[in-house]
Structure formats: C-alpha cells, structure tokens
Amino acid sequence: MHTRIEEIRKSKGLKKNEFAHMLEITQQSYTNYSQGKRTIPTDLSIKIKQLFNISIDWLLTGEGVLFFKVNSTKDNIINNLNKLNESQLKCVDSFIEFEINKKQKI
C-alpha cells in the first residue's frame, strides 16, 4: 500500500509536504508511510479515499481502478479546492462572493 500513496501523490502533481498537509499529518509521517516503515492507519486510508476520490480496493490491494470517475461539477470543484493553499482559497472565496453579490443585484 505504501507505494500506492506515492502513486496518488505523483498523479496529483503534489509535493510531499503538500500531500502531507492535505492529510493533516507531518511530512515525516508521510515519508514513513510511503517508504513502508509504518503501516497506514485505517482512518488515514479513509481520508485518502475521500480527499482524492480513490477506490479503497485499489488503495488496499492494488486491484481495480485507481480513481473513481468524478460524478459532478460540484465534486470536481471540491477535489480541486483541496489542492489549493490558504492564499489561493481566499482568492476563490472572494470570487464566489463577488459572483453571488453580482447575481443579487440583477
């Protein structure tokens, strides 16, 4: 399983520290998991599944498909928001507020 979390990270184009931050773990913990020095806890596996829309079967066994098809625009937006840093999220939030206010004025 440890090699598969590296595959997820690389497929998303994330640096190790970015991936660890998204999982709310230290970079050292991520390194230990990705190198197979520590077993990935169940709760972290579930978090990876939810954040990246990953097949839990694939994550645990390597069988099946890696990513589930994103079902909606809303799911796609949420997945993309999870990749942004705090500054980028503030910009997105400002844009959303602008669009909402613009719609209310019409």
C-alpha positions, 0 to 999 in steps of 0.5 A, a space after each residue: 500500500 505504501 507505494 500506492 500513496 506515492 502513486 496518488 501523490 505523483 498523479 496529483 502533481 503534489 509535493 510531499 509536504 503538500 500531500 502531507 498537509 492535505 492529510 493533516 499529518 507531518 511530512 515525516 509521517 508521510 515519508 514513513 508511510 510511503 517508504 513502508 516503515 509504518 503501516 497506514 492507519 485505517 482512518 488515514 486510508 479513509 481520508 485518502 479515499 475521500 480527499 482524492 476520490 480513490 477506490 479503497 480496493 485499489 488503495 488496499 490491494 492494488 486491484 481495480 481502478 485507481 480513481 473513481 470517475 468524478 460524478 459532478 461539477 460540484 465534486 470536481 470543484 471540491 477535489 480541486 479546492 483541496 489542492 489549493 493553499 490558504 492564499 489561493 482559497 481566499 482568492 476563490 472565496 472572494 470570487 464566489 462572493 463577488 459572483 453571488 453579490 453580482 447575481 443579487 443585484 440583477 
